[in-house]
Amino acid sequence: MASYSVRCLFRWESRPNQKAKNLYEERITLWQATSINQAIELAEQEADEYASDDMEFLGYSQGFALFEPVTANAIEVFSLLRESDLEPEQYIDAFFDTGTEHEGQYEKS
């Protein structure tokens, strides 16, 4: 099977020391799958499970076909929390979907 990384976005509930309105998490996990679409589907299923009472999965994912294989699934390799006053759609447009990306469209099965 091929290996992929998938980035998913989440919004956390506000925290007491937070300076901006929203707290977002960008999280990248690794997957073995037969296609990039399957990797994204697996990552989104895991993202729904990862989301808890104090956060929500925003339903936004991006995948990348790795050049070297990995031997495990659902391994978190990167996470970044960022505060922003932007609402989810504007946040995604500002940081992840600016219109200048070179990417294909994910086809849900």
MOPAC internal coordinates of N, CA, C and O (Angstrom, degrees):
PM7 1SCF
backbone

  N    0.0000 0     0.00 0     0.00 0    0    0    0
  C    1.4546 1     0.00 0     0.00 0    1    0    0
  C    1.5175 1   109.59 1     0.00 0    2    1    0
  O    1.2310 1   121.34 1   -29.24 1    3    2    1
  N    1.3019 1   115.05 1   150.76 1    3    2    1
  C    1.4624 1   120.87 1   176.72 1    5    3    2
  C    1.5345 1   109.67 1   -79.91 1    6    5    3
  O    1.2310 1   121.13 1   -14.03 1    7    6    5
  N    1.3259 1   115.44 1   165.97 1    7    6    5
  C    1.4720 1   121.27 1  -178.91 1    9    7    6
  C    1.5224 1   109.75 1  -119.05 1   10    9    7
  O    1.2310 1   121.33 1   -34.86 1   11   10    9
  N    1.3250 1   115.06 1   145.14 1   11   10    9
  C    1.4638 1   121.80 1  -176.10 1   13   11   10
  C    1.5215 1   110.36 1  -141.43 1   14   13   11
  O    1.2310 1   121.12 1   -26.90 1   15   14   13
  N    1.3245 1   115.46 1   153.10 1   15   14   13
  C    1.4574 1   120.81 1   166.53 1   17   15   14
  C    1.5223 1   106.58 1  -109.85 1   18   17   15
  O    1.2310 1   120.71 1   -34.53 1   19   18   17
  N    1.3324 1   116.24 1   145.47 1   19   18   17
  C    1.4604 1   121.08 1   178.98 1   21   19   18
  C    1.5247 1   108.67 1  -132.98 1   22   21   19
  O    1.2310 1   121.64 1   -51.40 1   23   22   21
  N    1.3326 1   114.46 1   128.60 1   23   22   21
  C    1.4705 1   120.92 1   177.55 1   25   23   22
  C    1.5233 1   108.18 1  -100.46 1   26   25   23
  O    1.2310 1   120.62 1   -51.80 1   27   26   25
  N    1.3348 1   116.41 1   128.20 1   27   26   25
  C    1.4619 1   123.16 1   177.36 1   29   27   26
  C    1.5302 1   108.84 1  -122.23 1   30   29   27
  O    1.2310 1   120.95 1   -30.26 1   31   30   29
  N    1.3261 1   115.78 1   149.74 1   31   30   29
  C    1.4694 1   121.20 1  -179.33 1   33   31   30
  C    1.5186 1   111.26 1  -113.98 1   34   33   31
  O    1.2310 1   121.40 1   -38.73 1   35   34   33
  N    1.3337 1   114.93 1   141.27 1   35   34   33
  C    1.4621 1   123.35 1  -178.69 1   37   35   34
  C    1.5233 1   109.53 1  -132.32 1   38   37   35
  O    1.2310 1   120.82 1   -24.50 1   39   38   37
  N    1.3262 1   116.04 1   155.50 1   39   38   37
  C    1.4724 1   120.91 1   170.59 1   41   39   38
  C    1.5175 1   107.98 1  -121.23 1   42   41   39
  O    1.2310 1   121.22 1   -54.56 1   43   42   41
  N    1.3268 1   115.27 1   125.44 1   43   42   41
  C    1.4630 1   122.87 1   178.32 1   45   43   42
  C    1.5203 1   109.74 1   -88.83 1   46   45   43
  O    1.2310 1   120.77 1   -24.42 1   47   46   45
  N    1.3279 1   116.13 1   155.58 1   47   46   45
  C    1.4657 1   120.09 1   170.70 1   49   47   46
  C    1.5246 1   108.31 1   -66.13 1   50   49   47
  O    1.2310 1   120.62 1   -26.32 1   51   50   49
  N    1.3145 1   116.43 1   153.68 1   51   50   49
  C    1.4611 1   121.43 1  -179.88 1   53   51   50
  C    1.5204 1   110.71 1   -59.27 1   54   53   51
  O    1.2310 1   121.63 1   -32.97 1   55   54   53
  N    1.3220 1   114.49 1   147.03 1   55   54   53
  C    1.4614 1   121.69 1   177.75 1   57   55   54
  C    1.5289 1   108.63 1  -112.68 1   58   57   55
  O    1.2310 1   119.96 1   -24.11 1   59   58   57
  N    1.3303 1   117.68 1   155.89 1   59   58   57
  C    1.4771 1   120.61 1  -175.27 1   61   59   58
  C    1.5360 1   114.03 1   -56.96 1   62   61   59
  O    1.2310 1   118.88 1   142.24 1   63   62   61
  N    1.3127 1   119.74 1   -37.76 1   63   62   61
  C    1.4660 1   121.52 1  -175.62 1   65   63   62
  C    1.5336 1   112.84 1   -94.62 1   66   65   63
  O    1.2310 1   120.26 1  -169.32 1   67   66   65
  N    1.2991 1   117.10 1    10.68 1   67   66   65
  C    1.4587 1   122.49 1  -176.66 1   69   67   66
  C    1.5295 1   110.54 1   -72.24 1   70   69   67
  O    1.2310 1   120.30 1   -43.96 1   71   70   69
  N    1.3277 1   117.04 1   136.04 1   71   70   69
  C    1.4607 1   121.72 1  -178.91 1   73   71   70
  C    1.5255 1   112.69 1   -93.45 1   74   73   71
  O    1.2310 1   120.00 1   147.64 1   75   74   73
  N    1.3194 1   117.61 1   -32.36 1   75   74   73
  C    1.4589 1   122.38 1   179.83 1   77   75   74
  C    1.5294 1   109.74 1  -101.32 1   78   77   75
  O    1.2310 1   120.98 1   -12.50 1   79   78   77
  N    1.3242 1   115.73 1   167.50 1   79   78   77
  C    1.4679 1   121.35 1  -175.45 1   81   79   78
  C    1.5266 1   113.02 1   -64.38 1   82   81   79
  O    1.2310 1   119.85 1   138.75 1   83   82   81
  N    1.3343 1   117.89 1   -41.25 1   83   82   81
  C    1.4644 1   122.28 1  -174.09 1   85   83   82
  C    1.5238 1   111.66 1  -120.08 1   86   85   83
  O    1.2310 1   121.34 1   -24.81 1   87   86   85
  N    1.3328 1   115.04 1   155.19 1   87   86   85
  C    1.4585 1   122.34 1   174.26 1   89   87   86
  C    1.5242 1   107.47 1  -125.63 1   90   89   87
  O    1.2310 1   120.91 1   -64.30 1   91   90   89
  N    1.3350 1   115.87 1   115.70 1   91   90   89
  C    1.4601 1   122.30 1  -177.60 1   93   91   90
  C    1.5214 1   110.68 1  -107.51 1   94   93   91
  O    1.2310 1   121.06 1   -30.69 1   95   94   93
  N    1.3343 1   115.58 1   149.31 1   95   94   93
  C    1.4536 1   121.31 1   173.61 1   97   95   94
  C    1.5187 1   108.88 1  -122.55 1   98   97   95
  O    1.2310 1   121.28 1   -49.48 1   99   98   97
  N    1.3135 1   115.16 1   130.52 1   99   98   97
  C    1.4548 1   123.11 1   170.59 1  101   99   98
  C    1.5236 1   104.90 1  -103.70 1  102  101   99
  O    1.2310 1   120.20 1   -54.62 1  103  102  101
  N    1.3333 1   117.23 1   125.38 1  103  102  101
  C    1.4664 1   121.34 1  -174.17 1  105  103  102
  C    1.5238 1   109.06 1  -133.23 1  106  105  103
  O    1.2310 1   120.36 1   -49.84 1  107  106  105
  N    1.3337 1   116.92 1   130.16 1  107  106  105
  C    1.4573 1   122.19 1  -179.93 1  109  107  106
  C    1.5250 1   109.21 1  -114.45 1  110  109  107
  O    1.2310 1   121.09 1   -49.72 1  111  110  109
  N    1.3330 1   115.51 1   130.28 1  111  110  109
  C    1.4619 1   122.16 1   178.04 1  113  111  110
  C    1.5270 1   109.67 1  -124.87 1  114  113  111
  O    1.2310 1   120.80 1   -21.03 1  115  114  113
  N    1.3345 1   116.07 1   158.97 1  115  114  113
  C    1.4662 1   122.11 1  -179.83 1  117  115  114
  C    1.5224 1   110.37 1  -105.85 1  118  117  115
  O    1.2310 1   121.01 1   -33.87 1  119  118  117
  N    1.3620 1   115.68 1   146.13 1  119  118  117
  C    1.4628 1   121.09 1  -175.42 1  121  119  118
  C    1.5137 1   111.54 1  -144.60 1  122  121  119
  O    1.2310 1   120.71 1   -34.71 1  123  122  121
  N    1.3265 1   116.25 1   145.29 1  123  122  121
  C    1.4620 1   123.50 1   166.12 1  125  123  122
  C    1.5252 1   105.85 1  -100.98 1  126  125  123
  O    1.2310 1   120.44 1   -50.57 1  127  126  125
  N    1.3293 1   116.76 1   129.43 1  127  126  125
  C    1.4638 1   120.05 1  -177.74 1  129  127  126
  C    1.5233 1   109.51 1  -157.76 1  130  129  127
  O    1.2310 1   121.11 1   -13.04 1  131  130  129
  N    1.3251 1   115.47 1   166.96 1  131  130  129
  C    1.4620 1   120.54 1   179.34 1  133  131  130
  C    1.5267 1   112.31 1   -82.02 1  134  133  131
  O    1.2310 1   120.41 1   163.31 1  135  134  133
  N    1.3471 1   116.82 1   -16.69 1  135  134  133
  C    1.4659 1   121.03 1   179.16 1  137  135  134
  C    1.5229 1   109.09 1  -157.25 1  138  137  135
  O    1.2310 1   121.24 1   -14.24 1  139  138  137
  N    1.3110 1   115.23 1   165.76 1  139  138  137
  C    1.4727 1   118.73 1   177.56 1  141  139  138
  C    1.5240 1   110.16 1   -66.51 1  142  141  139
  O    1.2310 1   120.13 1   146.09 1  143  142  141
  N    1.3402 1   117.35 1   -33.91 1  143  142  141
  C    1.4622 1   119.67 1   177.57 1  145  143  142
  C    1.5270 1   111.16 1   -63.20 1  146  145  143
  O    1.2310 1   120.40 1   138.02 1  147  146  145
  N    1.3339 1   116.84 1   -41.98 1  147  146  145
  C    1.4665 1   119.45 1   177.91 1  149  147  146
  C    1.5274 1   110.77 1   -65.56 1  150  149  147
  O    1.2310 1   120.11 1   141.43 1  151  150  149
  N    1.3292 1   117.40 1   -38.57 1  151  150  149
  C    1.4688 1   120.47 1   178.25 1  153  151  150
  C    1.5229 1   110.38 1   -61.62 1  154  153  151
  O    1.2310 1   120.20 1   137.26 1  155  154  153
  N    1.3216 1   117.22 1   -42.74 1  155  154  153
  C    1.4676 1   120.77 1   178.85 1  157  155  154
  C    1.5218 1   110.19 1   -65.20 1  158  157  155
  O    1.2310 1   119.92 1   137.78 1  159  158  157
  N    1.3322 1   117.76 1   -42.22 1  159  158  157
  C    1.4654 1   120.59 1   177.70 1  161  159  158
  C    1.5280 1   111.34 1   -60.02 1  162  161  159
  O    1.2310 1   120.45 1   135.46 1  163  162  161
  N    1.3355 1   116.74 1   -44.54 1  163  162  161
  C    1.4670 1   120.57 1   178.02 1  165  163  162
  C    1.5264 1   110.78 1   -62.67 1  166  165  163
  O    1.2310 1   120.48 1   136.66 1  167  166  165
  N    1.3227 1   116.68 1   -43.34 1  167  166  165
  C    1.4620 1   120.85 1  -179.40 1  169  167  166
  C    1.5226 1   111.35 1   -65.16 1  170  169  167
  O    1.2310 1   120.08 1   141.57 1  171  170  169
  N    1.3282 1   117.46 1   -38.43 1  171  170  169
  C    1.4578 1   120.15 1   179.60 1  173  171  170
  C    1.5280 1   111.45 1   -69.71 1  174  173  171
  O    1.2310 1   120.06 1   144.64 1  175  174  173
  N    1.3267 1   117.49 1   -35.36 1  175  174  173
  C    1.4675 1   120.01 1   174.25 1  177  175  174
  C    1.5287 1   110.10 1   -62.29 1  178  177  175
  O    1.2310 1   121.08 1   135.63 1  179  178  177
  N    1.3433 1   115.54 1   -44.37 1  179  178  177
  C    1.4623 1   120.07 1   179.50 1  181  179  178
  C    1.5225 1   110.14 1   -67.37 1  182  181  179
  O    1.2310 1   119.94 1   144.08 1  183  182  181
  N    1.3248 1   117.73 1   -35.92 1  183  182  181
  C    1.4704 1   121.58 1   179.12 1  185  183  182
  C    1.5201 1   111.08 1   -63.17 1  186  185  183
  O    1.2310 1   120.26 1   140.97 1  187  186  185
  N    1.3405 1   117.12 1   -39.03 1  187  186  185
  C    1.4651 1   120.20 1   176.57 1  189  187  186
  C    1.5225 1   110.82 1   -62.50 1  190  189  187
  O    1.2310 1   120.23 1   142.45 1  191  190  189
  N    1.3460 1   117.16 1   -37.55 1  191  190  189
  C    1.4620 1   121.37 1   177.97 1  193  191  190
  C    1.5308 1   111.21 1   -72.60 1  194  193  191
  O    1.2310 1   120.36 1   142.19 1  195  194  193
  N    1.3404 1   116.92 1   -37.81 1  195  194  193
  C    1.4680 1   122.57 1  -179.46 1  197  195  194
  C    1.5267 1   110.93 1   -65.59 1  198  197  195
  O    1.2310 1   120.55 1   141.91 1  199  198  197
  N    1.3320 1   116.56 1   -38.09 1  199  198  197
  C    1.4683 1   120.51 1   179.33 1  201  199  198
  C    1.5221 1   108.87 1   -61.66 1  202  201  199
  O    1.2310 1   121.19 1   -41.49 1  203  202  201
  N    1.3203 1   115.33 1   138.51 1  203  202  201
  C    1.4575 1   120.49 1  -175.92 1  205  203  202
  C    1.5206 1   110.20 1  -121.64 1  206  205  203
  O    1.2310 1   120.90 1    11.06 1  207  206  205
  N    1.3235 1   115.88 1  -168.94 1  207  206  205
  C    1.4634 1   120.47 1  -179.11 1  209  207  206
  C    1.5221 1   112.57 1   -61.95 1  210  209  207
  O    1.2310 1   119.93 1   154.31 1  211  210  209
  N    1.3364 1   117.73 1   -25.69 1  211  210  209
  C    1.4607 1   119.83 1  -176.15 1  213  211  210
  C    1.5320 1   112.91 1  -107.12 1  214  213  211
  O    1.2310 1   120.44 1  -160.81 1  215  214  213
  N    1.3438 1   116.76 1    19.19 1  215  214  213
  C    1.4617 1   120.12 1   177.20 1  217  215  214
  C    1.5178 1   109.51 1  -154.85 1  218  217  215
  O    1.2310 1   120.85 1   -17.65 1  219  218  217
  N    1.3465 1   115.97 1   162.35 1  219  218  217
  C    1.4569 1   120.72 1   176.73 1  221  219  218
  C    1.5236 1   110.13 1  -135.00 1  222  221  219
  O    1.2310 1   120.82 1   -37.36 1  223  222  221
  N    1.3306 1   116.03 1   142.64 1  223  222  221
  C    1.4557 1   122.08 1   171.90 1  225  223  222
  C    1.5198 1   106.70 1   -78.96 1  226  225  223
  O    1.2310 1   120.17 1   -52.80 1  227  226  225
  N    1.3241 1   117.28 1   127.20 1  227  226  225
  C    1.4532 1   121.20 1  -175.69 1  229  227  226
  C    1.5220 1   114.00 1   -82.54 1  230  229  227
  O    1.2310 1   119.90 1   178.11 1  231  230  229
  N    1.3292 1   117.80 1    -1.89 1  231  230  229
  C    1.4547 1   120.31 1   178.18 1  233  231  230
  C    1.5141 1   113.70 1    75.48 1  234  233  231
  O    1.2310 1   120.35 1  -163.16 1  235  234  233
  N    1.3290 1   116.94 1    16.84 1  235  234  233
  C    1.4623 1   121.57 1   179.43 1  237  235  234
  C    1.5197 1   108.79 1  -111.57 1  238  237  235
  O    1.2310 1   120.84 1   -57.01 1  239  238  237
  N    1.3448 1   115.99 1   122.99 1  239  238  237
  C    1.4592 1   121.67 1  -178.03 1  241  239  238
  C    1.5192 1   110.40 1  -138.15 1  242  241  239
  O    1.2310 1   121.25 1   -30.48 1  243  242  241
  N    1.3204 1   115.21 1   149.52 1  243  242  241
  C    1.4626 1   122.21 1   173.52 1  245  243  242
  C    1.5140 1   107.61 1  -136.10 1  246  245  243
  O    1.2310 1   120.28 1   -41.70 1  247  246  245
  N    1.3429 1   117.07 1   138.30 1  247  246  245
  C    1.4475 1   121.35 1  -178.97 1  249  247  246
  C    1.5121 1   111.65 1  -117.63 1  250  249  247
  O    1.2310 1   121.56 1   -21.91 1  251  250  249
  N    1.3381 1   114.61 1   158.09 1  251  250  249
  C    1.4646 1   122.32 1   179.13 1  253  251  250
  C    1.5200 1   108.49 1  -142.55 1  254  253  251
  O    1.2310 1   120.46 1   -49.89 1  255  254  253
  N    1.3317 1   116.73 1   130.11 1  255  254  253
  C    1.4637 1   121.58 1   176.63 1  257  255  254
  C    1.5231 1   108.65 1   -78.90 1  258  257  255
  O    1.2310 1   120.47 1   -59.86 1  259  258  257
  N    1.3379 1   116.71 1   120.14 1  259  258  257
  C    1.4595 1   121.19 1  -178.46 1  261  259  258
  C    1.5282 1   110.99 1   -75.16 1  262  261  259
  O    1.2310 1   120.74 1   -29.41 1  263  262  261
  N    1.3056 1   116.19 1   150.59 1  263  262  261
  C    1.4604 1   121.65 1   178.58 1  265  263  262
  C    1.5274 1   111.36 1   -80.83 1  266  265  263
  O    1.2310 1   120.26 1   154.88 1  267  266  265
  N    1.3208 1   117.11 1   -25.12 1  267  266  265
  C    1.4632 1   122.77 1   179.44 1  269  267  266
  C    1.5255 1   108.56 1  -120.42 1  270  269  267
  O    1.2310 1   119.79 1   -35.86 1  271  270  269
  N    1.3342 1   118.01 1   144.14 1  271  270  269
  C    1.4648 1   120.38 1  -178.81 1  273  271  270
  C    1.5330 1   112.67 1   -73.85 1  274  273  271
  O    1.2310 1   121.33 1   -27.34 1  275  274  273
  N    1.3309 1   115.05 1   152.66 1  275  274  273
  C    1.4635 1   122.18 1   170.50 1  277  275  274
  C    1.5239 1   106.90 1  -116.55 1  278  277  275
  O    1.2310 1   120.41 1   -19.45 1  279  278  277
  N    1.3131 1   116.82 1   160.55 1  279  278  277
  C    1.4599 1   119.68 1  -175.29 1  281  279  278
  C    1.5236 1   113.57 1  -113.72 1  282  281  279
  O    1.2310 1   119.99 1  -163.68 1  283  282  281
  N    1.3227 1   117.63 1    16.32 1  283  282  281
  C    1.4628 1   120.01 1  -178.52 1  285  283  282
  C    1.5278 1   109.51 1  -141.67 1  286  285  283
  O    1.2310 1   120.96 1   -15.00 1  287  286  285
  N    1.3192 1   115.77 1   165.00 1  287  286  285
  C    1.4611 1   122.63 1   176.98 1  289  287  286
  C    1.5187 1   110.88 1  -117.72 1  290  289  287
  O    1.2310 1   121.05 1   -25.21 1  291  290  289
  N    1.3204 1   115.61 1   154.79 1  291  290  289
  C    1.4665 1   123.76 1   173.73 1  293  291  290
  C    1.5218 1   113.18 1    61.20 1  294  293  291
  O    1.2310 1   120.00 1  -152.42 1  295  294  293
  N    1.3210 1   117.61 1    27.58 1  295  294  293
  C    1.4548 1   121.28 1   177.35 1  297  295  294
  C    1.5254 1   108.28 1   -85.41 1  298  297  295
  O    1.2310 1   120.36 1   -59.40 1  299  298  297
  N    1.3162 1   116.92 1   120.60 1  299  298  297
  C    1.4664 1   120.56 1   177.41 1  301  299  298
  C    1.5238 1   108.55 1   -77.87 1  302  301  299
  O    1.2310 1   120.79 1   -54.37 1  303  302  301
  N    1.3315 1   116.09 1   125.63 1  303  302  301
  C    1.4633 1   120.34 1  -179.66 1  305  303  302
  C    1.5149 1   112.44 1  -115.71 1  306  305  303
  O    1.2310 1   119.73 1   170.17 1  307  306  305
  N    1.3391 1   118.12 1    -9.83 1  307  306  305
  C    1.4571 1   120.69 1   179.93 1  309  307  306
  C    1.5122 1   109.22 1  -160.15 1  310  309  307
  O    1.2310 1   121.03 1   -38.10 1  311  310  309
  N    1.3348 1   115.64 1   141.90 1  311  310  309
  C    1.4535 1   121.50 1   173.87 1  313  311  310
  C    1.5187 1   108.52 1  -150.55 1  314  313  311
  O    1.2310 1   120.73 1   -43.89 1  315  314  313
  N    1.3269 1   116.21 1   136.11 1  315  314  313
  C    1.4585 1   122.02 1   179.40 1  317  315  314
  C    1.5205 1   108.31 1  -136.76 1  318  317  315
  O    1.2310 1   120.49 1   -50.83 1  319  318  317
  N    1.3319 1   116.67 1   129.17 1  319  318  317
  C    1.4629 1   121.56 1   173.49 1  321  319  318
  C    1.5178 1   107.94 1  -102.68 1  322  321  319
  O    1.2310 1   120.91 1   -45.25 1  323  322  321
  N    1.3469 1   115.87 1   134.75 1  323  322  321
  C    1.4648 1   120.44 1   179.94 1  325  323  322
  C    1.5282 1   109.02 1  -138.30 1  326  325  323
  O    1.2310 1   120.56 1   -48.69 1  327  326  325
  N    1.3163 1   116.53 1   131.31 1  327  326  325
  C    1.4533 1   121.25 1   174.32 1  329  327  326
  C    1.5201 1   109.39 1   -84.94 1  330  329  327
  O    1.2310 1   120.86 1   -34.77 1  331  330  329
  N    1.3373 1   115.95 1   145.23 1  331  330  329
  C    1.4624 1   120.67 1   179.64 1  333  331  330
  C    1.5227 1   109.29 1  -159.17 1  334  333  331
  O    1.2310 1   120.87 1   -33.75 1  335  334  333
  N    1.3125 1   115.94 1   146.25 1  335  334  333
  C    1.4598 1   120.50 1   173.43 1  337  335  334
  C    1.5293 1   111.75 1   -85.34 1  338  337  335
  O    1.2310 1   120.12 1   174.69 1  339  338  337
  N    1.3231 1   117.37 1    -5.31 1  339  338  337
  C    1.4582 1   121.28 1   179.86 1  341  339  338
  C    1.5254 1   111.20 1   -73.87 1  342  341  339
  O    1.2310 1   120.92 1   -35.02 1  343  342  341
  N    1.3300 1   115.85 1   144.98 1  343  342  341
  C    1.4610 1   121.33 1   173.33 1  345  343  342
  C    1.5321 1   107.69 1   -76.15 1  346  345  343
  O    1.2310 1   119.46 1   -17.58 1  347  346  345
  N    1.3536 1   118.63 1   162.42 1  347  346  345
  C    1.4680 1   120.46 1  -173.40 1  349  347  346
  C    1.5266 1   115.41 1   -50.11 1  350  349  347
  O    1.2310 1   119.05 1   131.06 1  351  350  349
  N    1.3261 1   119.41 1   -48.94 1  351  350  349
  C    1.4637 1   120.36 1  -177.37 1  353  351  350
  C    1.5283 1   111.60 1   -62.50 1  354  353  351
  O    1.2310 1   120.32 1   137.05 1  355  354  353
  N    1.3307 1   116.99 1   -42.95 1  355  354  353
  C    1.4624 1   120.66 1   178.63 1  357  355  354
  C    1.5285 1   111.24 1   -68.73 1  358  357  355
  O    1.2310 1   120.30 1   144.26 1  359  358  357
  N    1.3235 1   117.04 1   -35.74 1  359  358  357
  C    1.4671 1   121.14 1   178.23 1  361  359  358
  C    1.5262 1   110.35 1   -63.48 1  362  361  359
  O    1.2310 1   120.53 1   132.89 1  363  362  361
  N    1.3292 1   116.58 1   -47.11 1  363  362  361
  C    1.4676 1   120.72 1   178.64 1  365  363  362
  C    1.5197 1   110.31 1   -61.24 1  366  365  363
  O    1.2310 1   120.02 1   135.22 1  367  366  365
  N    1.3320 1   117.57 1   -44.78 1  367  366  365
  C    1.4668 1   120.49 1   178.93 1  369  367  366
  C    1.5289 1   112.17 1   -62.60 1  370  369  367
  O    1.2310 1   120.11 1   143.79 1  371  370  369
  N    1.3154 1   117.39 1   -36.21 1  371  370  369
  C    1.4700 1   120.96 1  -176.81 1  373  371  370
  C    1.5229 1   112.69 1   -75.26 1  374  373  371
  O    1.2310 1   119.81 1   145.38 1  375  374  373
  N    1.3432 1   117.98 1   -34.62 1  375  374  373
  C    1.4602 1   120.44 1  -171.95 1  377  375  374
  C    1.5289 1   115.15 1  -113.97 1  378  377  375
  O    1.2310 1   119.08 1   157.61 1  379  378  377
  N    1.3393 1   119.36 1   -22.39 1  379  378  377
  C    1.4592 1   120.57 1  -171.68 1  381  379  378
  C    1.5200 1   114.77 1  -129.45 1  382  381  379
  O    1.2310 1   119.33 1   157.40 1  383  382  381
  N    1.3013 1   118.89 1   -22.60 1  383  382  381
  C    1.4642 1   122.06 1  -176.15 1  385  383  382
  C    1.5252 1   109.30 1  -135.36 1  386  385  383
  O    1.2310 1   121.33 1  -117.22 1  387  386  385
  N    1.3243 1   115.05 1    62.78 1  387  386  385
  C    1.4712 1   121.00 1  -175.38 1  389  387  386
  C    1.5248 1   112.99 1   -79.16 1  390  389  387
  O    1.2310 1   120.52 1   166.79 1  391  390  389
  N    1.3369 1   116.62 1   -13.21 1  391  390  389
  C    1.4550 1   120.93 1  -176.64 1  393  391  390
  C    1.5198 1   112.87 1    96.94 1  394  393  391
  O    1.2310 1   120.26 1   174.00 1  395  394  393
  N    1.3237 1   117.10 1    -6.00 1  395  394  393
  C    1.4677 1   120.67 1  -179.61 1  397  395  394
  C    1.5260 1   112.37 1  -105.37 1  398  397  395
  O    1.2310 1   120.12 1  -176.99 1  399  398  397
  N    1.3272 1   117.38 1     3.01 1  399  398  397
  C    1.4592 1   121.49 1  -179.09 1  401  399  398
  C    1.5262 1   110.21 1   -74.42 1  402  401  399
  O    1.2310 1   120.83 1   -30.85 1  403  402  401
  N    1.3076 1   116.02 1   149.15 1  403  402  401
  C    1.4699 1   122.40 1   173.34 1  405  403  402
  C    1.5240 1   106.39 1  -102.01 1  406  405  403
  O    1.2310 1   120.41 1   -87.20 1  407  406  405
  N    1.3211 1   116.83 1    92.80 1  407  406  405
  C    1.4538 1   120.42 1  -175.92 1  409  407  406
  C    1.5259 1   110.82 1  -149.45 1  410  409  407
  O    1.2310 1   121.32 1   -20.14 1  411  410  409
  N    1.3392 1   115.08 1   159.86 1  411  410  409
  C    1.4417 1   121.70 1   177.02 1  413  411  410
  C    1.5182 1   110.46 1   -96.46 1  414  413  411
  O    1.2310 1   120.77 1    -3.01 1  415  414  413
  N    1.3141 1   116.12 1   176.99 1  415  414  413
  C    1.4521 1   121.41 1   178.62 1  417  415  414
  C    1.5169 1   110.03 1   -98.42 1  418  417  415
  O    1.2310 1   120.78 1   -41.24 1  419  418  417
  N    1.3078 1   116.11 1   138.76 1  419  418  417
  C    1.4634 1   123.66 1   176.20 1  421  419  418
  C    1.5215 1   108.47 1   -79.74 1  422  421  419
  O    1.2310 1   120.65 1   -49.25 1  423  422  421
  N    1.3208 1   116.37 1   130.75 1  423  422  421
  C    1.4646 1   122.58 1   179.08 1  425  423  422
  C    1.5150 1   109.19 1  -106.63 1  426  425  423
  O    1.2310 1   120.26 1   -71.29 1  427  426  425
  N    1.3454 1   117.12 1   108.71 1  427  426  425
  C    1.4643 1   119.91 1   177.44 1  429  427  426
  C    1.5115 1   109.44 1   -69.44 1  430  429  427
  O    1.2310 1   121.13 1   -40.52 1  431  430  429
  N    1.3370 1   115.43 1   139.48 1  431  430  429
  C    1.4770 1   118.05 1   179.71 1  433  431  430
  C    1.5093 1   111.40 1   -94.04 1  434  433  431
  O    1.2310 1   120.10 1   180.00 1  435  434  433

